[in-house]
Amino acid sequence: MMGIFKEEKIKFIDCKGEEVILKIKIKDIKK
């Protein structure tokens, strides 16, 4: 089993109408 971290960019509009880009790291587990 290997765990691979990949960076995921999430773009959304917040309550003030501004564009927010969220960068999160997702652990991709290969079995």
N, C-alpha and C positions, 0 to 999 in steps of 0.2 A: 504493500500500500504506500502510495506517495501522495503527499499533500503539496499542492501547487497553489501559490498565492497569485491571484491576478487582480489588477486594479480595475474597478468598475466605476465609470463616471455616470452619475445620475443627474439629469437636468430637470429642474422643476421651477415653478413660479411660486414665490411666497405670498403672504397675505398683503404685502405692500405693493405687489405687482412687479417685484424685481426678480430677475432670473438668477437662480442659485445653482451652482454646479457642485454636487456633492461627490467627493472621491472616497470610495470605500474599498477595502480590500476583502475579497471573497476567497475563502479557502476552497479550492477545487480538489476534491478527494477522488483519486483514481484507485479502483480496487483491482 
